[in-house]
Every structure is written in C-alpha cells, then in structure tokens.
C-alpha cells in the first residue's frame, strides 16, 4: 500500500476537506481525489464520505484509521532510526 496515499488520507480527514488538504500536500484537488479513489480501490471499500461540507470517514474508514496512523508513525520512526545508523 502506498504510504503517500495514506498520508493524504490522514491529511484530508484531519482538515475535513480535499481542497484544504490539496493546499497542504501540494497536489491539485483533482489529483488528490484520484489518489483517494485509487486507495479505496486498493482496499476494496469506501473510506470517505464526500459532500458539500467536506469529507469524513465512513464506518469502515473509522475502523482502519487508527491503523493508518500507526503505520505512518511507524514509517516515520523507521526513517528517523535509519538516519541515526
């Protein structure tokens, strides 16, 4: 699974909006939407509810979101450790 897609998912959820997330991560809103569609295809179920008021996690998304956070935190810890060696 692509960690960049997971980072973007986390950013979009935390900010509640694809447009705000696109500003932070440096992608167009269309590109970000494409990446989230691809992530949902990868996992096999919808992660986000999209609406006029922004984005939020589906029940399935809520279930895996803590694991996504753990995965990203672990990857950052690994990168820090590698730099120390």
Phi, psi and omega in degrees: 000139184283117182294333178295320178296321179294320177299318181292320175303312181298318180295314181297318180293315181296325180269343178075016186199137174292322182294318177294318180296322181296325177295320183288316186270350175082024175248160172288159178299322178296317178296320178294317177300317179299318180295321179290324174298319179295319178297316179297324176294319179300315183277338175093010177202158180293137177255333188234144168259123181255137179205181180297333183268002178127208180236151174211162182286143169286170174304319177294320176298319178298324182293320183266348185303317177300326178289324175298315179298316178298318179300313181292320177296321177296319179296320178293320178296319178297316179299317178298318181294319179299322180293335180280340184275000000 
